[in-house]
Amino acid sequence: QVQLVESGGGLVQAGGSLRLSCVASGRTFSSLGMGWFRQTPGKEREFVAAINWSGDNQNYAASVKGRFTISRDNAKNTVYLQMNSLKSEGTAGYYCAASAAAWGSSSASGYDYWGQGTQVTVSS
């Protein structure tokens, strides 16, 4: 089992920045692929970014590429999502996910564990 706890969400103006964190426990973090997804009410969970077990491969949704950066610190069992130039459409619950596959999928079905989410609200 893996437990994931996100933090760092909040209210930010359009054009601003936030950094989300997700701390994992319960399994060797460095063996896991990690991802961030987001979801708004009534919509399906949407892929944002993923990173492989070592951190040397990242994958981004087209809508956030160039503005968001995913990274990880295996010594701290933590994955981050740096979000810059936020837009109002970035308002959503953001969820951290862990995959035993280690390489980090862009599909929600590729993940085995999920956090409870952290809310990001971007005001225009």
Secondary structure, 3 states (H helix, E strand, C coil): CCEEEEECCEEEECCCCEEEEEEEECCCHHHCEEEEEEECCCCCCEEEEEECCCCCCEEECCCCCCCEEEEEECCCCEEEEEECCCCHHHCEEEEEEEECCCCCCCCHHHCCEECCCEEEEEEC
